[in-house]
Amino acid sequence: MELPFAQSERGTLGIEWELALVDRQTGDLRSVAQRILEAARAEMPELSGDDEHPYVKQELLLNTVELVTDVCTTVDEGVEQLRQTARSVMRHCEPLDVDLYCQGSHPFAPPTKQPVTDKERYNELIERTQWWGRQMVIYGVHVHVGLPDVKFAMPAVNALCNYNAHFQALSASSPYWSGEDTGYASNRSLMFQQLPTAGQSYMFDEWSGYERAVSDLMHTGVVEDVTEVRWDVRAVPRLGTVELRICDGVATLEEIAGLAALTQCLVEETLRTLEAGGSVTPMPAWYIKENKWRAARYGMDAIIILNEDGDEELVGDHLAKELDRLEPIAEALGCADELRYVERMAQQAGYQRQKKVAEMHDGDLRQVVLDSAARTRTSINGLAPL
């Protein structure tokens, strides 16, 4: 089958931020997404019938909303658009005594007791995936980068796969699951990959290889259409983008900006390499898989595999070198400050802060949620990060 690839303006961005709704006093999840969505829709009288809100979206669970941007030209533009949408959503949260919360998972909520949005595709997902599907109390950040031609799609996917461990370690923020310390920095990543079309990306040299794979998945009933291919990195034909999906949820817009800047720079570097006659060499799939596990287990303490020769280095040390190398590209794209924020993220990832907060409060995981929600509120309001 053919998958027509839309043409996008080079380097443009789209950002998606999944947020839980939590009680301001207890930190418990609150299944009030429908009320938030209705209030947001009411602010836009131009919407009619079943039209969705353009920037506030429904998600699998009734405790979750997703904020999305338009197509943006810079990281700053995308982040500011998220900020304005989030401020509007926060106003609707006020009368419900609810806060916005984003980490890779909720640390103590029982996953199987969370109500699912009553929508056919969500009901079918749960029916098919059963116990694993009912575990999906997870939240993430996705970054799209526009590609001007389909010939860049697979190289861009392959290039980002080489950095899966870096993004996983930086964003890791799900050490707790159903009240238990899992021993992992990102339990979310290992949970999510249990779904049949989630997890590690398959890599192809040419677009035709991806088309064949999607055709096979559809023919055998694994997916109904290409949107159900939910790999860690994927090409999105209808948008003309490459999408990074591996990241755990992060609490602040500053962290989102860092992840988006790093993604945008790596994609732009890939395009420049190809235009200069070079090529992208993905690491062997088994190294990429091992790197993801190491980053999920150890976070910023992971020693990762760097190349097909099997050389290794602490992820933070390698990341610091990569940030220096990408600085000229970041300057050209107007995201140098955002890229440098990644250094701050590397000093204390979300899972590390959660552990610290839990230790300060004798293991009280409610305080972990409230701390993260406070950081999100502060960031949305444009105040200095906590």
N, C-alpha and C positions, 0 to 999 in steps of 0.2 A: 504494500500500500504506500501511497505517497502522503507525506505530511508537509503541506505548504508552510513555509517559514516566513512569517511577517518580517518586513524590513523595519528596523528601529534605528533611531538616531544613535550614533556611536556613543557609548559610555553613559547613556541616560540611566536613571535609577528608578526603581520602585521598591518600597519597603513595606513589610507586613509585620505587625507587632501583636502577638496573641497575649491577652490579658485575662487573668482570673478576677472574679468579683468576690471579695472577702469581707467578712464582718469587721467593723472597725474596733470592736472591743475584744473579740475572741480570736480573730484570725481565721475562723471557719469559712469554708466556701459557702457562697450564697447563690442559689440557682434563680437569679433574677434577670438573666440576660434578656429575656423577652421584653420585660418592662423597660430596660435601658434602650433596646432597639426601637421600641414603639415611641419612646420619648424623643429619641434622635430623629426618627422619621417625621415626627410631628413638627419639627423645626424646619422641615423642607416641604412646604405645601405644593411645590411644583412636582413632587413625586405623585404618581397615580397608581391605582390598582395594586399589583403585587411588586411594584418597583422596589428594588433594594436600595438602601442608603449607599451612596457611592463610596463612603469612607469608613463606615461602621458595619461590620459584617457578622453574620451568624456563624457559630461554630458547632462542633460535635456535641459539646456538653452545655447545659443550660447555665453553667457557672462561668462561661467564657464569652468574651467578645474579641473580635479581631479588628484592628485599625489598619487601614491601608492608605497609601498615597496615590496621587496622580503620577504620571510620568514626570520626573524631575531632572533637571540638568546638573545639579550639584548635590553633594551630601547635605550641605547646610539647608538647601531648599527642602529636601525630603524630610529632614528632622524637624524643621519648623512647621511643616504641614502636619506631621504627626502630633506636634505639641498643640497646635490649635484644635485639632480633632479631639485629642485627649482632654483638653480643658473643657470642651463642650460635654464630653461624656462624664467627666467628674461632676459637673453641675447636676446631671441626672442621677448620679450616685448619692449625692448629699441627702435628699429626703429619705433614701432607703438605708441610711447609715452604713454605706458600703464604700470600700476603698478598692482601687485598682492594684493588682499584684502581678508581677511577672518574674518568675524564676523557672528553671526547667521542670519543676514539679512542685506540688504542694506537699509540705513535709509530713503532715499527719492525717490528712483526710483519707477515709477509706475509699479506695478507687471504685469499687464495684457498687457503691451506694450513691453515686453521682448521677442525677437524671440526665438522660440523653435528649437532645432536641428532636422533636417529633417531625422528622422529615424522611422521606423514603430512602434517600441514599445513605443517611446515617443509620437507619434501622437495618438496612441490608448489610452495612458494614459490621454492625454488632452481631447480627444473625450469622454471618459467615465466620467471623473471627472469634466469637464466643469469649472465653475467659480473657484472652489476650486483648481483645477489643475493649473489654470493660475495664482494662487497666489504664486506658489512655488519658489519665489526668496529667497531661503534659502541656507545656507551653514553649513556644519557640519564636525566633526571629528569622525572617526570610528576606533575602536581598536579591533583587533582579538587576541585571545590567544589560542594557540594550546592545544588540549586535547588528551591524549594517548589512551583513550577508550571511547566508546559511553556511558558507565555507568556514566560518569562524566558530560555529556552534560546538562541534565535537572537540576541537583543540581547547576551547575555553572550558568545557566540562572537564577534560583531562587535566588541564593545568590546575584548576581549583581542587581536584581530587588529591593532587600532591600536597595540598595544604589542609586537608581535612583535620589532621591532628592539631594544627595550630589553632584553627577556629574552634574545635571541640574543647581544647584546653582553656582557651581564653574565656569562653562563654559558660563553661561547666558550672552548673548551679543546681544540681539535683542529687545531693548526697543522701537525703532522707526519703524514705518511701513508706507510707502508711504507718508513720511513727517510729520507723526503724532506721538506724544508721546502716546504710548498705555497704560502707567501705569504698564506695565509688565516688568519684567527683561528679560524674554524669550518669546517673541511673536511667535518666530519660532516654539517652541515645540507645541503650541496650534494650529498653522496653519497646521503643518505637520500631526498631528493626525486626521485631517479631511479626509485624503485619506483612502480608505476602508481597506487597510491592513497595515496601519501605526499606531503608537501610542503604548499604553500600551501592554506589553507582556502578553500573556496567559501562565499560569504556569502548568506544569504537573509533576507528581511524577516519571513517567517512560517515556522512549523514545517512547514506543508504543503509548502513549497518544498523543505525538506530531505527530507521523506518521498518526494517525487517524484524527487529526485536519487538517493536510495538505491535506489528501485524501478527506475530506469533502469539503474543500475550492476549490479544483480542480473539484470535482464532481458537485458542484453547480455553477461553472464558476466564482468564485470570483478571483481566480488566475489560471494561466496556468502552473506554476511550482513553486517549493519551493523558488526560488530566489525572487519572488514577495511578499513574506512575509517580510514586512519591519518594524517589531516591534522594540521597543526601545532597547530590548536585544533579540538576537536570536541565535540559533544554526545554523551553516552552514555545512551541511552534506558533501558537496563535498570537503571542506577544512579541516574538522575535527577540527573546532574551535567554540568557543563562541565569539560572536561579540557584543560589546557595541556600540550602535548607538544613544543614547539619547543626546549626547553633542552638544551644539551650536558650531559654528565655533570659533576658537581662532586665535589670530593674530600671535603668536610666536611659534617657535619650542620648547622653554623652557616650555610653557604651554602645548603643546602636550606631551612633555616628562613627565610632572607631571600627566596628565590624564592617559597616558599609564602605568606609574609605579603603580598608584593606582589600575588600572584594573588588571594588572599582579599579584600584591600582593594579591588582594582579591580572584582571581581564584586559586592561589597557596594555600592560606589558606583553601579554600574549598576542594581541593584535599587532603590536609593533614588531615583535619577533617574526611573525608570519609575513608581514609586509616587507621585512628586510631579507626574506628568503630563508629564514630559519624554520625550525619545527619545534613542537612540544613533545617531550619524551615523558610519558607517564611512568611512574614506578610500577613494578609488578603488582597485580591486584592483591596478592597475599601480603605484600608489605603495607599497602594502603589499609587493608583490613586490620593488620596487627597494630599499625599506628593509631587507628581509631580506638581499638580496645585499650591501648596504653593510655591514651589521652582521657578516655572515659574513666579508667581506673585511677590514674595518678594525677590527672589534671596538669598543672604547671610543673609538677615534678616528673613528668613523663620523659623518658629518654626515647627519642623517636628515630626512625630510620630515614635517612636523607635522600638516598638514591638507589639505583639498581645494584650498586656494588655493596650495599649493606652498611655503609658508613652511618654512624650514630652520633647524636648530640642531644643535650638537654633542650627541650622545646623552647624554653625562654631564651636561651643563648642563641639558638638559631633564629628565632623570631627577631631579636634585637638587630642582627646583621641584615635580615631581610628588610626591616623598616628603614635602615640606612640606605640600602640599595634602591628602595622604591621612592625615596624622598623626592628626587627630581620629577618623577611621574606625578606624585601627589601635588607638587607645586604647580605643574601644568594643569591639573584637574581642579585646582582650587580646594583641595582637602588636606593640606599639609598639617594643619592644627589637629584635625580629626584623626589623621593617621598617627600622629604622635601621642594621642590619648591612649592608644593601644599599650604604650609603655606603662601607663598608670594601671590599666586593666590587668596587665601581667603581674603587677606587684601584689594584687589581692583580687583573685577571681571570686565569683559569687559563692562557690562552695566553701571557700576559705572563710569568707565573712560569715556565712551561716554557722559554720563550726564554732567560730569565735563568739558569736552572739549566743548560741546555745550553751557554750561553756560559761559565759558570764551570767546566765540565768538558770544555772543548775539543770540544764537539759530541757528547759521549757520551750518547746518548739512553737508555741504561740508567739513568743517574742521574736522568733526568726521571721515569721510572716509579717508581724507588725513592723519590724525593722525594715524589711524590704519594701512594704507598702509606703512607709514614710519616705524612703529614698525616691520611690516613683513619684509621689506627690510633690516632693521638693523639686525634682528634675522638671516635671511638667510645668511647674510654676516659675521655672527659670531661675531658681535660686542656686547658690553654690552647693555642689554635691556634698552629701553627708559623708 
